[in-house]
Amino acid sequence: MNRICFLIAAHKNQGQLLRLINHLKKDFDIYVHIDKKSKLNLESFDNVNIYKSIKVYHGGVSQVAATLFLIREAFKNNYERYIFISGQDVPLKTNKEIINFFDENKDKEFISFENIKNNDGMYKEMSFRINAYNFGKIYRKLLGRKFRESISNIPFIKRKTPENIYYGSSWWNLSYNAIKYILEYVEKNPAFLKRFNYTWGSDEFFFQSILLTSSFKDKCVNDCLRYLIWNGGAPINLQMEDYIKIKENIKDNLFARKFDENIDNDIIDKLYKDLENSN
């Protein structure tokens, strides 16, 4: 069985994406899904598999569909570990350090999670996200939250919050057994995926809710192994001014996100040079 593969979701910044791929492909097989709407133009090469199959819309169930597509492609080759990142991630640890980390944590599933019932505020907010119909960015702009909430409470279209829903980061690091279980679960329970149609941020519920309601719960470590800084519900684009904070908070974080070569390419250069100097 091969050891580790990377699944990458991408939609922009071809130079930055290629730099990430070329760094990782020295030691790992790579599976990249590029948003079908994107202008990125890459073809498969070496041990890098490029796909452009699904139109991906931010916050939509299409993000789950694209992730499942990558999982199915990679699973054909029976890897021990599947690491899901975005094209705007930058590694904080060398390839060797990543390999060693998962060698030392073979039976652990690294995925951030929180039961939405942990407090009333979270339950109310996440129930709104799960139950209010989301038809895209324009729909949300035209119709305010209160109006959408009132629509979602009309009896004949009202949706009920499912039991045992967990929330967390879209990005994770899972073993062969966990990935196998997810694929089998989706195959046996097609209604589960269908339930997330028109749900805002379904990718932040889907995988957590499958694993945390299974026998894998005790193996799940509440950590996605990524360093990021939140601002208003979204991660900021890290810049050179954030360099010291990034280095001070590496610990077990394998990656940091997110970065944009068009906003600050210097921080990307510096982090890759750090990796080169560590080898």
Secondary structure, DSSP 8 states (H G I E B T S, - for coil): ---EEEEEEE-S-HHHHHHHHHHHTTTSEEEEEE-TT-------BTTEEEE------TTSHHHHHHHHHHHHHHHTT--SEEEEEETT-EESS-HHHHHHHHHHTTT-EE---EEGGGSHHHHHHHHHHHHS----HHHHHHS-HHHHHHHHTSTTT-----SS-EE--S--EEEHHHHHHHHHHHHH-HHHHHHTTT-TTGGGTHHHHHHTTSTTGGGEES---EE--EETTEE----GGGHHHHHHT-TT--EE----TTT-HHHHHHHHHHHHHH-
